[in-house]
Amino acid sequence: MFDVVVIGGGPAGATAAEDLARSGKKVAIIDREGRVKPCGGAIPPRLIEDFLIPDEQLVAKVTTARMISPTGRQVDIPIENGFVGMVDRKDFDPFLRQRARQAGAHSITGTYLRIERDLGQTNVIYRDKTTGEERILPTRLIIGADGARSKVAKSEVPGGDKIPYVIAYHEIIEAPTASASYDPLRCDVIYDGTISPDFYGWVFPHGKSTSVGMGTGIEGIDLKKATADLRTASGLNECKTIRREGAPIPLKPMDRWDNGRDVILAGDAAGVVAPSSGEGIYYAMLSGRVAATAACTFLASGRVKDFLLARKLFMREHKSVFKVLGAMQNAYYRDDDRRERFVSLCHDVDVQKLTFEAYMNKRLIKARPMAHLKIGLKNLAHLTRLVSANHI
């Protein structure tokens, strides 16, 4: 009998399992192993600090972000007083799972199949990877951290089958030598409808390799062709391709994260990826942590209402950030004229400072009312087309 079975061993599931094990709970984590999620790999300083990420996990330390408009205009934004860490998910996720095991979590390699309940007993059924046999794990509680198309969410939590998402695709390539067009210390974000009509493309350095990809929520888009076009435009089409990966990425936190009985969701299964930026690693790990907190509270009290604590703790700190980012995506990602205007806004020093202060520290900055007022007026001027698209 386990206190908690965690389904999914990505950043959310591994973090939840580690926290539970360190709290003295008997926890098992089920993961298929071997799958690598497409991800730019950016992690902010707050994640590094809050989750004690060692320096050897960082494959690069980015000090500049370049925004590129549909017409090719470029805005370089310096990351002042710090850096954005870059990780490679093929190494980062196994590191997090290993840390959970070292804390005392029981690790199982297999595929989750279903949840069965009999005479008040909850059982997780999975298929063992080695033997191919179905096996049973009796448990008091389940944390579903099995991705954007979560089987746990679909079968257990209202709304779990209706999470909006984009499809992300990237190619990990051998990094070229540094040049005028490629900087191993710079992330390039490409706002161009020919690459992605509703999201963006990216070129993110990973040390010896580079992640080149894009995302879209529009059906019928050829993701591989769009990425090939992006590589050509970025001068990367001759670089050797190491691997290719694609997966859905949710863009809205679910209204409910539990079934009021024995299941709590975390990570992509709960929809916790930031709109506009598509950032997910920090929010996944935080959601795993608050899910573990809610689980520990329930195990001590026996009150199912304590499940609500997970979403409550998460949204208390990040609801405003998600709301602002969602509004920004809705306002500026709809066509190339709007994208051109968005890059124009990025020229503003106050926009740069407030954006990266919020990103690095994971909270909205409210200490500069005049800066907020100026940015608000510029937004209004662009959205009402009172100024030209390239007006700075």
ABEGO torsion letter per residue (X at the ends): XBABBBBEABAAAAAAAAAAAAAGBBBBBBBAEGBBBBBAGBBBAAAAAAAGBBAAABABBBABBBBBBAAGBBBBBBBBGEBBBBBBAAAAAAAAAAAAAAAGBBBBBBBBABBBBBGGBBBBBBBBAAAGBBBBBBBABBBBAAEABBAAAAAABBGAAABBBBBBBBBBBBBBBBBAABBAABBBBBBBAAABAABBBBBBBAEABBBBBBBBABBGBBAAAAAAAAAAAAGAAABBBABBBBBBBBABBBABABAGAABBBBEAAAGBBBBGAGBAAAAAAAAAAAAAAAAAAAAAAGBAAAAAAAAAAAAAAAAAAAAAAAAAAAAAAABAAAAAAAAAAAABAAAAAAAAAAAAAGBBBAABAAAAAAAAAAAAAAAAGABBAABX
